[in-house]
């Protein structure tokens, strides 16, 4: 059976949220490297994060579902600066990946990765949290 990676995550919580949603839609999928990343978060970048893998023959349909999740998620956010619904999720350049790996390991809060930011496509506002959109992941971190 051929398995392909359809999405990777730095966050254990987000990976499990997406996995759960896919499974509830009847998609056969698994998390790969979940244990490694959870036990030793500094390895996340080295091994490429937690991966959602699916059967090769389901790749196209699962990618379409994931695309829908992303759009739904981003369109739900309102920019606090200009009120637009045009957020995209972009990688931050620079050495933050390495520093984040160390910091999050020291404090044991590996879900607080800052490698990516949400950026408003209209005014350029950036945030590590999607504004006005609480996820289970955020709730988890607050507790
Ligand atoms: Zn804006």
Backbone and ligand atoms as CSV (ligand in chain L), in Angstrom:
chain,resi,resn,atom,element,x,y,z
A,1,UNK,N,N,0.851,-1.199,0.000
A,1,UNK,CA,C,0.000,0.000,0.000
A,1,UNK,C,C,0.885,1.246,0.000
A,2,UNK,N,N,0.704,2.124,-0.971
A,2,UNK,CA,C,1.485,3.352,-1.042
A,2,UNK,C,C,0.840,4.443,-0.197
A,3,UNK,N,N,1.645,5.057,0.685
A,3,UNK,CA,C,1.160,6.166,1.498
A,3,UNK,C,C,1.869,7.445,1.080
A,4,UNK,N,N,1.115,8.548,1.060
A,4,UNK,CA,C,1.709,9.840,0.719
A,4,UNK,C,C,1.369,10.853,1.805
A,5,UNK,N,N,2.292,11.805,2.022
A,5,UNK,CA,C,2.068,12.885,2.988
A,5,UNK,C,C,1.246,13.981,2.326
A,6,UNK,N,N,0.121,14.368,2.952
A,6,UNK,CA,C,-0.705,15.434,2.379
A,6,UNK,C,C,-0.545,16.745,3.137
A,7,UNK,N,N,-0.051,16.686,4.387
A,7,UNK,CA,C,0.115,17.923,5.162
A,7,UNK,C,C,1.060,17.648,6.323
A,8,UNK,N,N,1.843,18.673,6.695
A,8,UNK,CA,C,2.718,18.548,7.860
A,8,UNK,C,C,2.396,19.635,8.865
A,9,UNK,N,N,2.663,19.338,10.143
A,9,UNK,CA,C,2.340,20.272,11.222
A,9,UNK,C,C,3.499,20.381,12.201
A,10,UNK,N,N,3.710,21.582,12.741
A,10,UNK,CA,C,4.611,21.754,13.878
A,10,UNK,C,C,3.870,21.464,15.172
A,11,UNK,N,N,2.567,21.595,15.112
A,11,UNK,CA,C,1.765,21.515,16.330
A,11,UNK,C,C,1.052,20.178,16.427
A,12,UNK,N,N,1.277,19.514,17.543
A,12,UNK,CA,C,0.610,18.260,17.852
A,12,UNK,C,C,-0.907,18.450,17.891
A,13,UNK,N,N,-1.343,19.571,18.487
A,13,UNK,CA,C,-2.772,19.800,18.657
A,13,UNK,C,C,-3.475,19.976,17.312
A,14,UNK,N,N,-2.886,20.839,16.487
A,14,UNK,CA,C,-3.491,21.104,15.184
A,14,UNK,C,C,-3.517,19.837,14.324
A,15,UNK,N,N,-2.434,19.080,14.370
A,15,UNK,CA,C,-2.377,17.830,13.601
A,15,UNK,C,C,-3.530,16.911,13.992
A,16,UNK,N,N,-3.796,16.827,15.287
A,16,UNK,CA,C,-4.860,15.944,15.748
A,16,UNK,C,C,-6.253,16.478,15.435
A,17,UNK,N,N,-6.389,17.804,15.442
A,17,UNK,CA,C,-7.679,18.399,15.068
A,17,UNK,C,C,-8.009,18.055,13.619
A,18,UNK,N,N,-7.020,18.252,12.741
A,18,UNK,CA,C,-7.235,17.987,11.317
A,18,UNK,C,C,-7.440,16.492,11.079
A,19,UNK,N,N,-6.644,15.672,11.750
A,19,UNK,CA,C,-6.797,14.227,11.611
A,19,UNK,C,C,-8.224,13.806,11.984
A,20,UNK,N,N,-8.699,14.362,13.097
A,20,UNK,CA,C,-10.037,14.017,13.563
A,20,UNK,C,C,-11.119,14.425,12.578
A,21,UNK,N,N,-10.935,15.606,11.988
A,21,UNK,CA,C,-11.922,16.082,11.006
A,21,UNK,C,C,-11.932,15.183,9.775
A,22,UNK,N,N,-10.754,14.822,9.297
A,22,UNK,CA,C,-10.678,13.953,8.121
A,22,UNK,C,C,-11.315,12.601,8.420
A,23,UNK,N,N,-11.001,12.051,9.584
A,23,UNK,CA,C,-11.541,10.740,9.935
A,23,UNK,C,C,-13.056,10.776,10.085
A,24,UNK,N,N,-13.560,11.917,10.598
A,24,UNK,CA,C,-15.009,12.022,10.754
A,24,UNK,C,C,-15.703,12.135,9.398
A,25,UNK,N,N,-14.939,12.469,8.362
A,25,UNK,CA,C,-15.499,12.488,7.002
A,25,UNK,C,C,-15.266,11.159,6.298
A,26,UNK,N,N,-14.759,10.184,7.033
A,26,UNK,CA,C,-14.579,8.865,6.467
A,26,UNK,C,C,-13.270,8.661,5.722
A,27,UNK,N,N,-12.334,9.587,5.880
A,27,UNK,CA,C,-11.035,9.456,5.219
A,27,UNK,C,C,-10.125,8.574,6.076
A,28,UNK,N,N,-9.497,7.611,5.427
A,28,UNK,CA,C,-8.544,6.764,6.123
A,28,UNK,C,C,-7.197,7.484,6.155
A,29,UNK,N,N,-6.741,7.874,7.331
A,29,UNK,CA,C,-5.488,8.634,7.416
A,29,UNK,C,C,-4.812,8.392,8.749
A,30,UNK,N,N,-3.532,8.704,8.791
A,30,UNK,CA,C,-2.723,8.441,9.975
A,30,UNK,C,C,-1.770,9.593,10.220
A,31,UNK,N,N,-1.291,9.700,11.471
A,31,UNK,CA,C,-0.218,10.652,11.775
A,31,UNK,C,C,1.102,9.899,11.761
A,32,UNK,N,N,2.088,10.512,11.135
A,32,UNK,CA,C,3.414,9.932,11.087
A,32,UNK,C,C,4.378,10.833,11.848
A,33,UNK,N,N,5.282,10.255,12.590
A,33,UNK,CA,C,6.280,10.978,13.395
A,33,UNK,C,C,5.656,11.758,14.541
A,34,UNK,N,N,4.421,11.429,14.896
A,34,UNK,CA,C,3.756,12.123,16.002
A,34,UNK,C,C,4.522,11.915,17.306
A,35,UNK,N,N,4.926,10.687,17.565
A,35,UNK,CA,C,5.601,10.366,18.825
A,35,UNK,C,C,6.942,11.069,18.924
A,36,UNK,N,N,7.687,11.075,17.834
A,36,UNK,CA,C,9.007,11.717,17.843
A,36,UNK,C,C,8.873,13.194,18.163
A,37,UNK,N,N,7.935,13.862,17.493
A,37,UNK,CA,C,7.779,15.295,17.671
A,37,UNK,C,C,7.289,15.609,19.076
A,38,UNK,N,N,6.406,14.780,19.607
A,38,UNK,CA,C,5.864,15.032,20.930
A,38,UNK,C,C,6.911,14.796,22.021
A,39,UNK,N,N,7.701,13.761,21.856
A,39,UNK,CA,C,8.709,13.434,22.863
A,39,UNK,C,C,9.884,14.408,22.812
A,40,UNK,N,N,10.241,14.843,21.625
A,40,UNK,CA,C,11.446,15.641,21.460
A,40,UNK,C,C,11.202,16.722,20.408
A,41,UNK,N,N,10.513,17.806,20.820
A,41,UNK,CA,C,10.068,18.823,19.859
A,41,UNK,C,C,11.199,19.443,19.047
A,42,UNK,N,N,12.401,19.435,19.576
A,42,UNK,CA,C,13.507,20.063,18.843
A,42,UNK,C,C,13.765,19.314,17.541
A,43,UNK,N,N,13.318,18.091,17.459
A,43,UNK,CA,C,13.516,17.304,16.246
A,43,UNK,C,C,12.481,17.629,15.168
A,44,UNK,N,N,11.475,18.427,15.537
A,44,UNK,CA,C,10.389,18.702,14.606
A,44,UNK,C,C,10.895,19.213,13.266
A,45,UNK,N,N,11.778,20.208,13.321
A,45,UNK,CA,C,12.296,20.751,12.072
A,45,UNK,C,C,13.158,19.744,11.338
A,46,UNK,N,N,13.919,18.973,12.086
A,46,UNK,CA,C,14.836,18.014,11.479
A,46,UNK,C,C,14.093,16.946,10.673
A,47,UNK,N,N,12.982,16.459,11.209
A,47,UNK,CA,C,12.278,15.379,10.516
A,47,UNK,C,C,11.079,15.900,9.725
A,48,UNK,N,N,10.857,17.221,9.773
A,48,UNK,CA,C,9.809,17.799,8.942
A,48,UNK,C,C,8.437,17.815,9.578
A,49,UNK,N,N,8.368,17.757,10.894
A,49,UNK,CA,C,7.092,17.907,11.583
A,49,UNK,C,C,6.251,16.640,11.612
A,50,UNK,N,N,5.051,16.776,12.157
A,50,UNK,CA,C,4.092,15.678,12.189
A,50,UNK,C,C,3.392,15.633,10.836
A,51,UNK,N,N,3.318,14.458,10.239
A,51,UNK,CA,C,2.754,14.348,8.901
A,51,UNK,C,C,1.417,13.603,8.920
A,52,UNK,N,N,0.481,14.095,8.134
A,52,UNK,CA,C,-0.734,13.325,7.884
A,52,UNK,C,C,-0.528,12.565,6.586
A,53,UNK,N,N,-0.614,11.254,6.662
A,53,UNK,CA,C,-0.426,10.442,5.464
A,53,UNK,C,C,-1.739,9.732,5.113
A,54,UNK,N,N,-1.952,9.572,3.812
A,54,UNK,CA,C,-3.142,8.891,3.292
A,54,UNK,C,C,-2.707,7.925,2.195
A,55,UNK,N,N,-3.639,7.077,1.803
A,55,UNK,CA,C,-3.370,6.192,0.671
A,55,UNK,C,C,-3.185,7.013,-0.595
A,56,UNK,N,N,-2.255,6.567,-1.413
A,56,UNK,CA,C,-1.939,7.280,-2.654
A,56,UNK,C,C,-3.195,7.546,-3.497
A,57,UNK,N,N,-4.067,6.557,-3.600
A,57,UNK,CA,C,-5.241,6.725,-4.472
A,57,UNK,C,C,-6.221,7.769,-3.932
A,58,UNK,N,N,-6.095,8.136,-2.643
A,58,UNK,CA,C,-6.994,9.153,-2.068
A,58,UNK,C,C,-6.369,10.541,-2.014
A,59,UNK,N,N,-5.119,10.650,-2.483
A,59,UNK,CA,C,-4.376,11.894,-2.305
A,59,UNK,C,C,-5.134,13.123,-2.824
A,60,UNK,N,N,-5.605,13.061,-4.072
A,60,UNK,CA,C,-6.236,14.225,-4.702
A,60,UNK,C,C,-7.481,14.668,-3.933
A,61,UNK,N,N,-8.320,13.719,-3.550
A,61,UNK,CA,C,-9.559,14.102,-2.868
A,61,UNK,C,C,-9.269,14.658,-1.479
A,62,UNK,N,N,-8.254,14.106,-0.795
A,62,UNK,CA,C,-7.923,14.605,0.543
A,62,UNK,C,C,-7.328,16.005,0.457
A,63,UNK,N,N,-6.496,16.238,-0.552
A,63,UNK,CA,C,-5.925,17.576,-0.729
A,63,UNK,C,C,-7.028,18.604,-0.964
A,64,UNK,N,N,-8.049,18.212,-1.701
A,64,UNK,CA,C,-9.182,19.115,-1.943
A,64,UNK,C,C,-9.914,19.424,-0.641
A,65,UNK,N,N,-10.095,18.419,0.194
A,65,UNK,CA,C,-10.749,18.625,1.493
A,65,UNK,C,C,-9.920,19.575,2.356
A,66,UNK,N,N,-8.605,19.343,2.388
A,66,UNK,CA,C,-7.711,20.171,3.205
A,66,UNK,C,C,-7.722,21.623,2.739
A,67,UNK,N,N,-7.759,21.799,1.435
A,67,UNK,CA,C,-7.829,23.147,0.860
A,67,UNK,C,C,-9.081,23.865,1.358
A,68,UNK,N,N,-10.169,23.130,1.397
A,68,UNK,CA,C,-11.424,23.685,1.892
A,68,UNK,C,C,-11.317,24.094,3.357
A,69,UNK,N,N,-10.651,23.263,4.174
A,69,UNK,CA,C,-10.439,23.593,5.592
A,69,UNK,C,C,-9.664,24.896,5.724
A,70,UNK,N,N,-8.593,25.012,4.941
A,70,UNK,CA,C,-7.737,26.197,5.026
A,70,UNK,C,C,-8.533,27.451,4.699
A,71,UNK,N,N,-9.311,27.385,3.614
A,71,UNK,CA,C,-10.069,28.553,3.193
A,71,UNK,C,C,-11.119,28.932,4.228
A,72,UNK,N,N,-11.782,27.917,4.742
A,72,UNK,CA,C,-12.812,28.126,5.753
A,72,UNK,C,C,-12.203,28.797,6.987
A,73,UNK,N,N,-11.037,28.306,7.379
A,73,UNK,CA,C,-10.329,28.786,8.556
A,73,UNK,C,C,-9.888,30.237,8.368
A,74,UNK,N,N,-9.273,30.523,7.236
A,74,UNK,CA,C,-8.759,31.866,6.994
A,74,UNK,C,C,-9.878,32.865,6.765
A,75,UNK,N,N,-10.943,32.444,6.081
A,75,UNK,CA,C,-12.053,33.352,5.794
A,75,UNK,C,C,-12.853,33.693,7.034
A,76,UNK,N,N,-12.672,32.901,8.096
A,76,UNK,CA,C,-13.406,33.158,9.329
A,76,UNK,C,C,-12.788,34.303,10.120
A,77,UNK,N,N,-11.572,34.695,9.750
A,77,UNK,CA,C,-10.866,35.724,10.511
A,77,UNK,C,C,-11.126,37.111,9.956
A,78,UNK,N,N,-11.236,38.077,10.867
A,78,UNK,CA,C,-11.390,39.474,10.476
A,78,UNK,C,C,-10.151,40.237,10.917
A,79,UNK,N,N,-9.561,40.983,10.016
A,79,UNK,CA,C,-8.381,41.771,10.358
A,79,UNK,C,C,-8.776,42.872,11.339
A,80,UNK,N,N,-8.097,42.934,12.514
A,80,UNK,CA,C,-8.448,43.967,13.505
A,80,UNK,C,C,-8.043,45.367,13.035
A,81,UNK,N,N,-7.204,45.425,12.027
A,81,UNK,CA,C,-6.696,46.721,11.569
A,81,UNK,C,C,-7.552,47.305,10.441
A,82,UNK,N,N,-7.958,46.456,9.472
A,82,UNK,CA,C,-8.689,47.006,8.326
A,82,UNK,C,C,-10.021,46.295,8.073
A,83,UNK,N,N,-10.301,45.225,8.807
A,83,UNK,CA,C,-11.592,44.552,8.678
A,83,UNK,C,C,-11.713,43.603,7.504
A,84,UNK,N,N,-10.607,43.357,6.779
A,84,UNK,CA,C,-10.654,42.465,5.624
A,84,UNK,C,C,-10.670,40.993,6.061
A,85,UNK,N,N,-11.094,40.135,5.151
A,85,UNK,CA,C,-11.040,38.684,5.383
A,85,UNK,C,C,-10.063,38.075,4.390
A,86,UNK,N,N,-8.834,38.485,4.465
A,86,UNK,CA,C,-7.863,38.081,3.447
A,86,UNK,C,C,-6.573,37.548,4.054
A,87,UNK,N,N,-6.702,36.811,5.156
A,87,UNK,CA,C,-5.492,36.311,5.790
A,87,UNK,C,C,-4.877,35.153,5.021
A,88,UNK,N,N,-3.551,35.127,5.020
A,88,UNK,CA,C,-2.857,33.936,4.558
A,88,UNK,C,C,-1.820,33.550,5.606
A,89,UNK,N,N,-1.395,32.314,5.538
A,89,UNK,CA,C,-0.495,31.751,6.534
A,89,UNK,C,C,0.879,31.657,5.897
A,90,UNK,N,N,1.808,32.460,6.374
A,90,UNK,CA,C,3.104,32.534,5.698
A,90,UNK,C,C,4.254,32.208,6.650
A,91,UNK,N,N,5.335,31.722,6.104
A,91,UNK,CA,C,6.524,31.405,6.891
A,91,UNK,C,C,7.299,32.682,7.179
A,92,UNK,N,N,7.790,32.787,8.390
A,92,UNK,CA,C,8.660,33.895,8.761
A,92,UNK,C,C,10.075,33.574,8.325
A,93,UNK,N,N,10.727,34.524,7.698
A,93,UNK,CA,C,12.129,34.284,7.323
A,93,UNK,C,C,13.048,34.422,8.529
A,94,UNK,N,N,14.295,34.001,8.372
A,94,UNK,CA,C,15.285,34.264,9.403
A,94,UNK,C,C,15.603,33.088,10.292
A,95,UNK,N,N,16.170,33.389,11.462
A,95,UNK,CA,C,16.687,32.336,12.336
A,95,UNK,C,C,15.674,31.929,13.391
A,96,UNK,N,N,14.426,32.367,13.230
A,96,UNK,CA,C,13.454,32.096,14.277
A,96,UNK,C,C,13.195,30.602,14.453
A,97,UNK,N,N,13.339,29.835,13.385
A,97,UNK,CA,C,13.066,28.406,13.508
A,97,UNK,C,C,13.944,27.762,14.573
A,98,UNK,N,N,15.229,28.097,14.500
A,98,UNK,CA,C,16.180,27.510,15.429
A,98,UNK,C,C,15.917,27.988,16.854
A,99,UNK,N,N,15.723,29.308,16.999
A,99,UNK,CA,C,15.484,29.865,18.331
A,99,UNK,C,C,14.192,29.340,18.918
A,100,UNK,N,N,13.178,29.219,18.091
A,100,UNK,CA,C,11.905,28.708,18.565
A,100,UNK,C,C,12.047,27.283,19.072
A,101,UNK,N,N,12.842,26.500,18.345
A,101,UNK,CA,C,13.041,25.111,18.745
A,101,UNK,C,C,13.657,25.040,20.132
A,102,UNK,N,N,14.633,25.896,20.390
A,102,UNK,CA,C,15.301,25.894,21.697
A,102,UNK,C,C,14.351,26.402,22.776
A,103,UNK,N,N,13.725,27.545,22.512
A,103,UNK,CA,C,12.853,28.148,23.509
A,103,UNK,C,C,11.713,27.216,23.890
A,104,UNK,N,N,11.079,26.641,22.882
A,104,UNK,CA,C,9.924,25.812,23.183
A,104,UNK,C,C,10.335,24.544,23.898
A,105,UNK,N,N,11.559,24.072,23.649
A,105,UNK,CA,C,12.037,22.891,24.362
A,105,UNK,C,C,12.278,23.231,25.823
A,106,UNK,N,N,12.903,24.383,26.066
A,106,UNK,CA,C,13.208,24.806,27.432
A,106,UNK,C,C,11.936,24.964,28.252
A,107,UNK,N,N,10.913,25.536,27.637
A,107,UNK,CA,C,9.704,25.815,28.396
A,107,UNK,C,C,8.632,24.752,28.208
A,108,UNK,N,N,8.926,23.772,27.399
A,108,UNK,CA,C,8.019,22.639,27.248
A,108,UNK,C,C,6.717,22.981,26.575
A,109,UNK,N,N,6.651,24.113,25.898
A,109,UNK,CA,C,5.395,24.497,25.262
A,109,UNK,C,C,5.592,24.473,23.753
A,110,UNK,N,N,5.745,23.302,23.229
A,110,UNK,CA,C,6.120,23.168,21.827
A,110,UNK,C,C,5.020,23.602,20.873
A,111,UNK,N,N,3.794,23.784,21.398
A,111,UNK,CA,C,2.700,24.195,20.517
A,111,UNK,C,C,2.809,25.678,20.160
A,112,UNK,N,N,3.683,26.412,20.845
A,112,UNK,CA,C,3.792,27.848,20.614
A,112,UNK,C,C,4.812,28.179,19.536
A,113,UNK,N,N,4.909,27.366,18.533
A,113,UNK,CA,C,5.869,27.612,17.464
A,113,UNK,C,C,5.559,28.927,16.770
A,114,UNK,N,N,6.573,29.690,16.456
A,114,UNK,CA,C,6.357,30.987,15.816
A,114,UNK,C,C,6.979,31.021,14.423
A,115,UNK,N,N,7.125,29.886,13.811
A,115,UNK,CA,C,7.751,29.829,12.489
A,115,UNK,C,C,6.858,30.442,11.421
A,116,UNK,N,N,5.561,30.482,11.698
A,116,UNK,CA,C,4.604,30.985,10.720
A,116,UNK,C,C,3.774,32.100,11.335
A,117,UNK,N,N,3.338,33.030,10.495
A,117,UNK,CA,C,2.431,34.076,10.959
A,117,UNK,C,C,1.248,34.183,10.000
A,118,UNK,N,N,0.152,34.699,10.537
A,118,UNK,CA,C,-0.991,35.030,9.690
A,118,UNK,C,C,-0.818,36.473,9.245
A,119,UNK,N,N,-0.953,36.705,7.951
A,119,UNK,CA,C,-0.756,38.049,7.432
A,119,UNK,C,C,-1.985,38.489,6.646
A,120,UNK,N,N,-2.442,39.706,6.941
A,120,UNK,CA,C,-3.568,40.274,6.205
A,120,UNK,C,C,-3.107,40.660,4.803
A,121,UNK,N,N,-3.822,40.191,3.788
A,121,UNK,CA,C,-3.440,40.454,2.412
A,121,UNK,C,C,-3.730,41.888,1.987
A,122,UNK,N,N,-4.526,42.598,2.789
A,122,UNK,CA,C,-4.911,43.957,2.414
A,122,UNK,C,C,-3.983,44.996,3.034
A,123,UNK,N,N,-3.756,44.906,4.360
A,123,UNK,CA,C,-2.969,45.950,5.027
A,123,UNK,C,C,-1.634,45.442,5.556
A,124,UNK,N,N,-1.398,44.142,5.507
A,124,UNK,CA,C,-0.103,43.621,5.931
A,124,UNK,C,C,0.002,43.321,7.416
A,125,UNK,N,N,-1.091,43.475,8.166
A,125,UNK,CA,C,-1.107,43.150,9.587
A,125,UNK,C,C,-0.679,41.699,9.812
A,126,UNK,N,N,0.199,41.469,10.800
A,126,UNK,CA,C,0.672,40.111,11.085
A,126,UNK,C,C,0.329,39.696,12.496
A,127,UNK,N,N,-0.003,38.429,12.646
A,127,UNK,CA,C,-0.315,37.905,13.965
A,127,UNK,C,C,0.030,36.428,14.016
A,128,UNK,N,N,0.469,35.978,15.198
A,128,UNK,CA,C,0.737,34.550,15.348
A,128,UNK,C,C,-0.550,33.770,15.581
A,129,UNK,N,N,-1.606,34.488,15.950
A,129,UNK,CA,C,-2.922,33.877,16.129
A,129,UNK,C,C,-3.841,34.441,15.058
A,130,UNK,N,N,-4.710,33.626,14.563
A,130,UNK,CA,C,-5.698,34.132,13.635
A,130,UNK,C,C,-6.694,34.963,14.451
A,131,UNK,N,N,-6.799,36.263,14.184
A,131,UNK,CA,C,-7.601,37.147,15.040
A,131,UNK,C,C,-9.077,36.742,15.093
A,132,UNK,N,N,-9.628,36.829,16.277
A,132,UNK,CA,C,-11.054,36.603,16.473
A,132,UNK,C,C,-11.519,35.211,16.109
A,133,UNK,N,N,-10.643,34.243,16.207
A,133,UNK,CA,C,-11.033,32.884,15.840
A,133,UNK,C,C,-10.379,31.902,16.799
A,134,UNK,N,N,-11.126,31.535,17.833
A,134,UNK,CA,C,-10.590,30.614,18.835
A,134,UNK,C,C,-10.598,29.186,18.323
A,135,UNK,N,N,-9.458,28.523,18.434
A,135,UNK,CA,C,-9.400,27.109,18.090
A,135,UNK,C,C,-9.193,26.306,19.365
A,136,UNK,N,N,-9.367,25.025,19.264
A,136,UNK,CA,C,-9.082,24.143,20.398
A,136,UNK,C,C,-7.626,24.265,20.802
A,137,UNK,N,N,-6.806,24.515,19.801
A,137,UNK,CA,C,-5.368,24.621,20.070
A,137,UNK,C,C,-5.089,25.785,21.009
A,138,UNK,N,N,-5.718,26.932,20.734
A,138,UNK,CA,C,-5.507,28.100,21.575
A,138,UNK,C,C,-6.009,27.863,22.984
A,139,UNK,N,N,-7.158,27.225,23.079
A,139,UNK,CA,C,-7.713,26.941,24.400
A,139,UNK,C,C,-6.764,26.061,25.201
A,140,UNK,N,N,-6.196,25.110,24.540
A,140,UNK,CA,C,-5.270,24.182,25.177
A,140,UNK,C,C,-4.078,24.930,25.759
A,141,UNK,N,N,-3.569,25.884,24.994
A,141,UNK,CA,C,-2.384,26.612,25.432
A,141,UNK,C,C,-2.696,27.529,26.611
A,142,UNK,N,N,-3.905,28.000,26.685
A,142,UNK,CA,C,-4.275,28.933,27.744
A,142,UNK,C,C,-4.365,28.231,29.086
A,143,UNK,N,N,-4.663,26.956,29.076
A,143,UNK,CA,C,-4.891,26.245,30.352
A,143,UNK,C,C,-3.600,25.886,31.066
L,1,ZN,ZN,ZN,-5.800,44.155,7.332
